[in-house]
Amino acid sequence: MHLIKCPWCGERAEMEFTYGGDGTLTRPADPEAASDAEWTDYVYFRDNPRGPHEELWQHASGCRRWIKVRRNTLTHEILATGPADRPLEGNAS
């Protein structure tokens, strides 16, 4: 079992969290002007990174807040966590 550090609740079991997707995606800046190709890229196409990657997770069985998690996709090690609306700092969770 992995532990994920919620910025508000502290370390909790991974089973309390729900994976929310890639934490590096940005929505088209002007949704009305975005082409179908831009929306298709944003909605459907994802990289499959190897190594450290930022992801969004929701503390579904706790405070229900969204957090950003930097996780090594090879080892599943949690490298850092923080609020979803802020950049992650450092390498420790």
Number of C-alpha atoms within 10 A of each C-alpha: 6 12 16 24 21 24 16 13 11 9 13 16 12 15 13 16 21 15 15 13 13 17 16 10 12 8 11 13 8 8 10 7 9 12 12 9 9 13 14 10 11 14 11 7 9 11 6 9 11 10 13 18 17 22 19 20 26 19 22 14 13 13 12 13 17 21 26 26 27 25 20 16 15 10 10 12 16 20 19 19 26 20 17 18 9 9 10 19 12 9 11 11 20
